[in-house]
Amino acid sequence: MKDKFTELLYEHQAIVHKICNLYFQNRLEKEDYHQELIIQLWKAFPSYNNKAKFSTWMYRVCINAAIDILRKEKKQLKYVKLSEAKSHNLTENNDSKNANQEKLYAIISRLSEVDKAIITLYLDEYSYKEISEIIGISETYTGVKINRIKSKILKSFENGIE
């Protein structure tokens, strides 16, 4: 079981990175929570039953774990040094493609947890049906949510919001 889990995790490791980048802002947080997501995947692995693709199951576990972490954090007061906050907001972009990607991630990071999950899955080319199964909403409502999210993102780009 350990070898199979390791193989599947290695094959789909980008999912864990993507969820960490979207849900956690600080570099140190990302490293800590990356490990936490992997632990949650390991704990949940015995429940994986091959009914869905592994990547679909993995997204569901990682998104739920990230949302749980954020909910727990909101209950705790958090102090951030001013220098950390400034350094977090400073990025060096030489390439316009990277700059647009950074803007997109910044805009997505401001969405609600559910909207982040939906647009991330959409950008990874999951079908509406797969997204609805992962998120737990109807396929029709998934389409509605995706269109609303795309409109929000487009408005943010047009308004120059980063």
Buried (B, 14 or more C-beta within 10 A) or exposed (E): EEEEBEEBBEEBEEBBEBBBBBBBBBEEBBEBBBEBBBEBBBEBBEEBEEEBEBBBBBBBBBBBBBBEBEEEEEEEEEEEEEEEEEEEEEEEEEEEEEBEEBBBEBBBEEBEBBBBBBBBBBEBEBEBEBBBBBBEBEEEEBBEBBEEBEEBBEEBBEEEEB
